[in-house]
Amino acid sequence: MASGIGGGSADAAATLVLLNALWALGLSDSALAEVGLALGADVPVCIRGRPAFVCGVGERLELLAALPPLNMVLVNPGAGLATPEVYRVFAASGAKAEAGARASPKGPWTDEAALIAALKLAGNDLEPAAISLCPKIARALVALRAQADCAFARMSGSGATCFGFFGTRAQAERAARAIADAEPAWWVKSARLLAPENTPGP
């Protein structure tokens, strides 16, 4: 919860999907997403259960083809951030979200390098606001980027969890051990992302 990787939102999305089936409501994914947005910014994308380019507060989704397999390390510096608070600080800073003005990245991406290039163009506009509330996020990013095999690192969502991509599982596991040894109070996990091979739907 409050970690920027959709834990609470995934639970809420699963609940809506299950209730829709249990009560035989027949609501479409779009209708469920509209209900879900009132519960949390990430609920609509979790209802879809597909890779997506997300804009706004989470209400604008462009469904994408499957992502390439990714070896990654997730790092949370022992902190949780409430998404509304991060958006409040972002708004108060006078900063303007760039994502809506950027061209959405175009897939499909057959390899990690192509995906990383797209992510570099997309950015995460909430990162400065989140770091102002939780400076340890900056330390987590430094720790990831300091790993010799880290190809790319960024804060996830509204924080405080950060992620880094690595070329192989062994490299990710080695980096996770190194960060965990240096920061035993942090939550550090190596993982492999295997997105389902879905094509964009209506």
SULVENDA-V841358 format. One record per backbone hydrogen bond with DSSP energy under -1.0 kcal/mol. CO is the residue of the C=O (numbers start at 1). NH is the residue of the N-H. If there is no record, write none. Layout:
[[CO NH] [CO NH]]
This chain:
[[2 81] [3 161] [6 10] [7 11] [8 12] [9 13] [10 14] [11 15] [12 16] [13 17] [14 18] [15 19] [16 20] [17 21] [18 22] [19 23] [20 25] [28 32] [29 33] [30 34] [31 35] [32 36] [33 37] [36 39] [36 40] [40 43] [42 46] [43 47] [44 48] [45 49] [51 64] [53 62] [55 58] [55 60] [60 55] [62 53] [70 193] [71 166] [72 191] [73 164] [74 189] [75 162] [76 78] [76 187] [82 86] [83 87] [84 88] [85 89] [86 90] [87 91] [88 92] [89 93] [91 94] [98 101] [98 102] [111 115] [112 116] [113 117] [114 118] [115 119] [116 120] [117 121] [118 122] [119 123] [124 127] [126 130] [127 131] [128 132] [129 133] [130 134] [134 137] [135 138] [136 140] [137 141] [138 142] [139 143] [140 144] [141 145] [142 146] [144 147] [147 150] [152 165] [154 163] [156 159] [161 156] [162 75] [163 154] [164 73] [165 151] [168 172] [169 173] [170 174] [171 175] [172 176] [173 177] [174 178] [175 179] [176 180] [177 181] [178 182] [179 183] [183 186] [187 76] [189 74] [191 72] [193 70] [196 198]]
